Amino acid sequence: MRRRPTAGVTLMELLIAVLLLSLLSVGLLFALRIGLNAYSKTQTKLMDNRRVAGAQRILEQELQGLVPVVAQCGAEMEGGGTKTLFFQGEPETMRLVSTFSLQGAWRGQPQILEIFVIPGSEGRGVRLVVNEIPYQGPVAAGRLCLGPGKFYPTSAGPNSFVLADKLAFCRFSYLDQPPEVTLPLAWFPRFAGPIWPRAVRIDMAPLDPDASLLQPISVVAPIRVFRHPEIPYGD
């Protein structure tokens, strides 16, 4: 009587099955890695675009929240010093009081904002930063200025917030009335007064342009403050 062959797999069949399973696992790992890399790149670009759009929105809101403060420059006590418009407008420096802040948005207390340009990392390009100082009244604000149109220099510190980085340039200009009142409004690199500017423009350009990313563009913020500092206003 002949014996029936037992059911099973040979060693060669087992090796082939293990090899196919290994190849399938490697293919799945490569596909997963490619998918994760694509997701990471997309997420990085999305965050960069959000950062650029957020910085432009913050600049607009900070300028639109300008408070018409008349400071007592050089005052050491109440009633001292010289009363002057608290607004510094230079090509690379702005100083103003605003109701909008990074920490409290529109819900926080007014802040003295120092918006200025500093050199970028490793000496490449420039970056736009802002300092926030709690506003404690005209006398406290007057300690930052020396007189009409004269302010102490700004400086970056550990609490400075970077609004825009890796810029080829960043310049401020101010829409104001020329000395000849019959001429139309014009943009000036320096603000001279005697009232607040009608608008502020911030021109920026990326250091390394990339067509696949949202690029920093010029920000124009109108200032709807028409109060004259030399005219007393009642509450």
C-alpha positions in Angstrom: 0.0 0.0 0.0 1.5 3.3 -1.1 1.6 6.3 1.4 -0.1 9.6 0.6 2.2 12.6 0.3 1.8 15.0 3.3 0.5 18.5 2.6 2.9 21.4 3.3 5.4 23.9 1.7 8.9 23.5 0.7 11.8 25.6 1.9 12.0 27.3 -1.5 8.4 28.3 -1.3 8.8 29.7 2.2 11.9 31.8 1.1 10.0 33.2 -1.8 7.0 34.1 0.4 9.3 35.9 2.9 11.1 37.7 0.0 7.8 38.9 -1.4 6.6 40.1 2.0 9.9 42.0 2.5 9.6 43.7 -0.8 6.0 44.7 -0.1 7.0 46.1 3.3 9.9 48.1 1.8 7.6 49.5 -0.9 5.0 50.5 1.8 7.7 52.2 3.9 9.0 54.2 0.8 5.5 55.3 0.0 4.9 56.3 3.6 8.1 58.3 3.7 7.4 60.1 0.4 3.9 61.0 1.7 5.3 62.3 5.0 7.9 64.4 3.2 5.3 65.9 0.9 3.1 66.6 4.0 6.0 68.2 5.8 6.9 70.4 2.9 3.3 71.5 2.4 2.9 72.2 6.1 6.1 74.3 6.1 5.0 76.4 3.1 1.5 76.8 4.7 3.1 78.1 8.0 5.4 80.4 6.1 2.4 81.8 4.2 0.4 82.2 7.4 3.4 84.0 9.0 3.7 86.5 6.2 -0.1 87.1 6.0 -0.2 87.4 9.8 2.7 89.9 10.0 1.0 92.1 7.4 -2.3 92.0 9.2 -0.6 92.8 12.5 1.1 95.9 11.0 -2.1 97.2 9.6 -4.0 96.8 12.9 -1.2 98.3 14.9 -1.2 101.4 12.7 -4.9 101.7 12.5 -5.1 101.6 16.3 -3.0 104.7 16.7 -3.9 106.9 19.7 -3.4 110.7 19.3 -1.1 111.2 22.3 0.5 114.5 23.1 3.5 113.7 25.3 5.4 115.8 27.7 8.9 115.3 26.4 11.6 115.4 29.0 9.1 115.6 31.8 10.3 114.4 35.2 7.1 115.4 37.0 3.5 116.2 36.2 3.1 119.4 34.2 6.8 119.6 33.2 8.5 119.1 29.8 7.5 120.2 26.4 4.2 119.1 24.9 4.7 117.6 21.5 3.1 115.1 19.1 4.1 111.5 20.2 4.8 110.0 16.8 8.3 109.2 15.4 8.4 108.7 11.7 11.8 107.8 10.2 12.7 105.7 7.1 13.4 102.7 9.3 11.9 103.5 12.7 8.4 104.3 13.9 7.2 105.0 17.5 3.6 105.5 18.4 0.9 104.6 20.9 -1.7 102.0 19.7 -4.7 100.3 21.2 -3.6 97.1 19.4 -0.9 94.8 20.9 0.5 91.4 20.2 -0.5 90.0 23.5 -3.9 91.5 24.0 -5.0 92.3 20.5 -7.8 94.9 20.6 -8.7 93.8 24.2 -5.5 94.8 25.9 -4.2 98.1 27.3 -2.6 100.7 25.0 1.0 100.1 24.2 3.9 102.2 23.0 5.1 100.5 19.9 8.6 100.7 18.6 8.6 99.3 15.0 12.1 99.3 13.5 14.5 97.6 11.1 17.6 95.7 12.3 20.3 93.7 10.4 19.4 90.1 9.7 21.1 87.0 10.9 24.7 86.4 9.7 24.6 89.9 8.2 22.2 88.9 5.4 19.3 91.2 4.7 17.3 92.9 7.4 14.4 92.0 9.7 11.4 94.0 11.0 10.9 93.9 14.8 8.6 95.5 17.3 8.9 96.4 20.9 5.9 96.9 23.1 6.0 99.1 26.2 2.9 99.6 28.4 1.5 103.1 27.9 1.2 104.8 31.3 0.3 108.4 30.3 1.8 111.4 28.5 4.5 111.9 31.1 5.8 108.4 30.9 5.7 108.5 27.1 7.6 111.8 27.2 10.6 110.1 28.7 11.3 108.5 25.3 11.5 111.8 23.5 13.9 114.7 23.8 11.7 117.3 22.1 9.5 117.9 19.0 10.5 115.3 16.5 13.5 114.1 18.6 13.4 110.6 20.2 15.9 108.3 21.9 17.2 105.5 19.6 15.5 102.1 19.6 17.2 98.8 20.4 16.3 95.2 20.0 16.1 93.0 23.2 15.0 89.5 24.3 11.4 90.6 24.3 11.5 92.0 20.7 9.1 90.3 18.4 10.2 89.6 14.8 7.4 90.6 12.4 9.3 89.8 9.2 12.6 88.2 8.5 14.9 87.6 5.6 14.1 90.8 3.8 16.1 92.5 1.1 14.9 95.9 2.4 12.2 97.4 4.6 11.4 101.1 4.4 8.7 103.4 5.9 7.1 106.3 4.2 4.3 108.7 5.4 1.4 110.3 3.5 1.3 114.0 4.5 0.4 117.4 3.3 3.4 119.3 1.7 4.3 122.7 3.1 2.5 124.3 0.2 -1.1 123.6 1.1 -2.3 123.9 -2.5 -0.3 120.8 -3.5 -1.8 117.3 -3.2 -0.8 114.8 -0.5 2.5 113.1 -1.1 4.6 110.3 0.4 7.7 111.4 2.5 10.5 109.3 3.9 10.3 111.3 7.2 7.3 112.6 9.0 7.5 116.3 10.1 4.0 117.0 11.3 2.3 119.1 12.6 -0.5 116.5 12.8 -0.5 112.8 12.3 0.2 111.4 8.9 -2.8 110.4 6.7 -1.4 106.9 6.1 1.8 104.9 6.5 3.3 102.6 3.9 5.8 99.9 4.6 7.7 98.6 1.6 9.3 95.2 1.9 10.9 92.7 -0.5 12.1 89.1 0.2 15.8 88.4 0.3 15.4 85.1 -1.5 12.3 85.3 -3.8 10.3 82.1 -4.1 7.4 82.0 -6.5 5.9 79.0 -4.6 5.5 81.1 -1.3 3.5 84.1 -0.3 6.0 87.0 -0.5 6.1 90.1 1.7 4.4 93.0 0.0 3.9 96.7 0.7 1.5 97.4 3.5 -0.5 100.7 3.4 -2.5 101.5 6.5 -4.7 104.6 6.6 -4.7 106.6 9.8 -8.0 108.1 10.6 -6.9 110.6 13.2 -7.5 114.3 12.5 -7.1 115.7 15.9 -4.8 118.7 16.0 -2.4 118.6 19.0 -2.5 122.3 19.6 -6.3 122.5 20.0 -7.7 121.5 23.4 -10.6 119.0 23.2 -13.2 118.4 25.9 -14.5 114.9 26.8 
